[in-house]
Amino acid sequence: MRAAVIVRPGQVEIRDIPRPKIGDYQVLVEQLTCGVGTGTDRKLVEGHFKGFDTYPAVLGHEAVGRVIEKGKKVRSFELGDLVMRPGLETIGDGTSLHSGWGAFAEYGIAGDATAMAEDGVARPEHGFLDLYLSQQTIPRDMKPAHGTMLITYKEVLSAAYRFGFRPNASVMIFGLGPVGLSFTRFAKVLGLGPIVSVDSHESRRALGRELGADATFDPRSDDPVAWVKHHRPGGLDFVVDAVGVTNVINKAMELVTFNGTICVYGIAPQTSMQIDWGKAPYNWTLSFLQWPTFQEEAATHHQLVGWLQQGIIDPDRMITHVLPLERLNEGMEMLKERRALKVVIDLKAK
């Protein structure tokens, strides 16, 4: 089957790899679409994703696929179901090719977490993965591309709950990619305000305002600190780094209120910095959340499916390009140059 393989950092090729085989608690999935992650996928390709160094590896983690085969103990999935987050676990002999979640492929695997729990085998020694918890079904009439965006929504909403977003709290969000725009939208839906978003692209600032931001700034010419001193002289309850720039942490020291929270969601290439809290209040919290748990993601699933069906969230506002697998490198370059907002790969397109 065809798959996108990171041959070595900086080099991605479409190659033929072995088709996966399923176990008793697994389903085989025909992959339909897979989103390109501007953070995780790019860092895996560039070779500086923290904790990952096993190359060559099959890329991709934001897939939606259709169940085409069931293991004999599977009870939570039916043939034809649309499943989120299927990927690859062991590939071939497991030594010559590794999984960077492995969703940019023609086929993938999902696990039945519920059946394994009911049978008392939801443990690693029986092959259980926490990832199975988030491999949930979506309505069969939902566009698969929308399902890929739902993965981002689940990650971000679960992070917003973990950070402690609450009604009437003020927030400033740095970065208006899909993650920052999702934070902006959820802040609005959850009743926060004022909501301030910061990005250097006017088109993204405009979309941020449409999704709920009360004010937006261009960091190259505007001064968010001056705005806060004038409109919120006590500071902001939350300041969110949604882009992965370490300097945002020090900038947030001038913005956060007493007992406020600096929320670091974006994954920066640098893993160290000098923090200067000279301009911060006496009490503040620095909260890193760069790996939402699959349990917390799963808990947001039905809420987000409902919001999507009600039109409260609209993935088409985010998805700017749908490309075939052979144009994956082009899509990643478009994201790097910020010529695209969200790229989805159509794995059925030729």
SVG drawing of the C-alpha trace seen along z (x, -y; Angstrom):
<svg xmlns="http://www.w3.org/2000/svg" viewBox="-28 -53 46 67">
<polyline fill="none" stroke="black" stroke-width="0.4" points="0.0,0.0 1.1,-3.6 2.3,-5.6 4.2,-8.8 7.5,-7.8 10.0,-10.2 13.1,-8.5 15.3,-10.7 14.7,-14.2 13.9,-16.6 13.0,-13.9 9.5,-12.6 8.7,-10.0 5.6,-8.1 6.6,-4.4 4.9,-1.0 4.8,0.6 3.2,3.7 -0.5,3.6 -1.3,4.0 -2.8,7.1 -5.4,6.8 -5.7,8.6 -8.8,9.8 -9.7,6.4 -8.8,4.3 -10.4,3.2 -8.9,2.6 -9.7,-0.8 -9.5,-2.1 -8.0,-5.6 -10.1,-8.4 -8.5,-11.7 -5.7,-12.9 -5.0,-16.4 -1.5,-17.8 -0.4,-18.9 1.4,-22.2 3.1,-21.4 3.5,-17.7 4.0,-16.6 6.3,-19.4 8.5,-18.8 8.7,-15.0 9.7,-15.8 12.3,-18.3 13.7,-15.9 13.2,-17.9 10.0,-16.4 11.0,-15.9 11.4,-12.2 11.2,-10.9 14.2,-9.7 13.2,-6.4 13.5,-6.9 12.4,-5.9 8.9,-6.4 5.4,-6.6 3.9,-10.1 0.4,-11.3 -2.0,-11.3 -5.2,-13.2 -6.9,-10.5 -10.5,-9.4 -11.2,-6.0 -13.9,-3.5 -14.0,-0.1 -13.6,2.7 -12.7,5.7 -13.3,6.6 -11.4,8.7 -13.4,11.5 -13.7,9.8 -14.6,6.3 -18.0,5.1 -17.9,1.3 -17.3,0.9 -19.3,2.1 -18.4,2.4 -18.8,-0.9 -18.3,-3.0 -16.2,-6.2 -13.4,-6.1 -11.1,-8.9 -7.3,-8.5 -6.6,-5.1 -3.0,-4.6 -0.2,-2.0 1.4,-0.3 3.9,2.3 4.9,2.1 6.3,5.2 8.9,6.8 8.9,3.7 12.6,3.0 13.1,1.5 10.2,-1.0 8.6,-2.8 5.4,-4.6 5.1,-8.3 1.5,-7.4 1.4,-6.3 -1.9,-7.7 -0.7,-8.9 -1.3,-5.5 -4.0,-3.6 -4.9,-1.5 -4.7,-1.7 -5.8,-0.1 -8.1,-1.1 -8.6,0.7 -11.8,1.4 -11.0,-0.2 -14.5,0.6 -14.4,4.3 -10.9,4.6 -12.0,2.9 -15.1,5.1 -13.0,8.2 -10.4,7.1 -7.6,6.8 -7.2,3.1 -3.5,3.3 -0.3,2.8 0.7,6.4 -2.4,7.3 -1.6,4.7 -3.8,2.0 -2.9,-1.6 -4.3,-4.8 -4.8,-6.0 -7.7,-3.5 -9.7,-5.7 -9.8,-8.5 -10.5,-6.2 -14.1,-7.1 -16.8,-6.9 -18.3,-9.9 -21.7,-10.1 -21.5,-8.2 -22.9,-11.3 -20.1,-13.6 -17.5,-14.6 -14.3,-12.8 -12.4,-16.0 -14.5,-17.5 -13.6,-14.5 -9.9,-15.4 -10.6,-18.9 -12.6,-17.4 -9.3,-15.9 -7.8,-19.3 -11.0,-20.6 -10.8,-17.7 -7.2,-18.4 -7.8,-22.1 -11.1,-21.9 -9.7,-19.4 -6.7,-21.7 -9.0,-24.7 -10.8,-22.7 -7.5,-21.7 -6.2,-25.3 -9.4,-26.2 -11.2,-28.4 -14.3,-29.8 -17.1,-32.3 -16.3,-36.0 -12.5,-35.3 -10.3,-37.4 -7.9,-35.8 -5.2,-36.7 -4.2,-34.1 -0.9,-34.3 -1.0,-32.7 -4.0,-32.2 -3.3,-28.9 -6.0,-26.2 -5.1,-25.7 -5.2,-29.4 -8.4,-29.9 -9.9,-26.9 -9.0,-28.4 -10.6,-31.7 -13.8,-30.0 -14.0,-27.9 -13.3,-30.9 -16.3,-32.6 -18.6,-29.6 -17.6,-29.0 -18.4,-32.6 -15.0,-34.1 -14.3,-37.8 -12.8,-40.0 -11.0,-37.7 -7.9,-39.2 -6.0,-37.4 -2.5,-38.2 -1.2,-37.2 0.9,-38.8 -1.6,-37.9 -4.6,-40.2 -6.6,-37.4 -6.2,-35.3 -6.9,-38.2 -10.1,-38.8 -11.1,-35.2 -10.3,-35.4 -12.7,-38.3 -15.4,-36.4 -14.9,-33.4 -15.3,-35.5 -12.2,-37.7 -13.2,-41.1 -9.9,-42.6 -6.9,-41.5 -3.4,-42.7 -0.5,-42.5 2.6,-41.9 4.9,-43.7 3.1,-47.0 0.6,-46.9 1.3,-46.9 -0.9,-44.4 0.6,-45.5 -0.7,-49.1 -4.2,-47.7 -4.3,-45.6 -3.1,-48.6 -5.9,-50.7 -8.7,-48.2 -7.8,-45.6 -5.5,-47.5 -5.5,-44.6 -4.2,-42.2 -5.7,-39.1 -6.8,-35.9 -5.3,-33.7 -2.5,-34.3 -2.2,-31.4 0.8,-30.5 -0.8,-28.7 2.1,-28.9 5.2,-27.7 7.4,-30.8 9.3,-30.8 9.4,-34.6 5.6,-34.6 6.2,-33.5 8.2,-36.6 5.7,-38.8 2.9,-37.2 4.5,-38.4 3.4,-41.9 -0.1,-40.8 -1.2,-38.3 -3.3,-39.3 -2.7,-38.5 -3.3,-34.7 -3.7,-34.4 -2.4,-31.7 0.2,-31.6 -0.9,-28.7 1.7,-27.1 0.2,-24.8 2.4,-25.4 5.6,-23.3 8.6,-25.5 11.8,-24.1 13.8,-25.4 13.5,-23.5 15.1,-26.1 15.0,-29.8 15.6,-32.4 12.3,-33.6 12.1,-37.2 9.2,-37.7 10.2,-41.2 7.1,-42.7 4.8,-39.9 2.4,-40.1 3.5,-38.3 1.2,-35.3 0.9,-33.6 0.9,-30.1 2.9,-28.8 1.0,-25.9 2.5,-23.6 0.0,-21.4 1.6,-20.1 0.2,-16.6 -3.5,-16.4 -4.4,-13.0 -6.5,-10.7 -8.9,-10.3 -9.6,-14.0 -9.9,-14.2 -12.4,-11.4 -14.5,-13.2 -15.1,-16.1 -16.2,-14.0 -20.0,-14.0 -20.0,-17.7 -18.0,-18.7 -19.9,-16.4 -23.1,-18.2 -21.5,-21.6 -20.5,-20.7 -24.0,-19.4 -25.5,-22.6 -23.2,-24.9 -21.5,-26.3 -18.2,-25.2 -17.5,-24.9 -14.4,-23.1 -14.8,-24.6 -13.7,-27.9 -10.3,-26.3 -9.7,-23.9 -8.2,-25.8 -6.7,-23.0 -7.5,-19.4 -4.7,-17.6 -3.8,-14.0 -1.1,-12.1 1.4,-12.7 1.3,-16.4 1.9,-16.1 5.3,-17.8 3.7,-20.7 1.1,-21.0 3.6,-21.0 5.6,-23.7 2.4,-25.8 1.9,-25.5 5.4,-26.4 5.2,-29.6 1.7,-30.3 0.1,-30.2 -2.4,-27.7 -4.3,-27.5 -5.3,-23.8 -4.3,-21.2 -6.2,-17.9 -4.8,-15.0 -7.5,-13.0 -6.1,-9.5 -8.6,-8.2 -7.6,-10.8 -5.3,-9.7"/>
</svg>
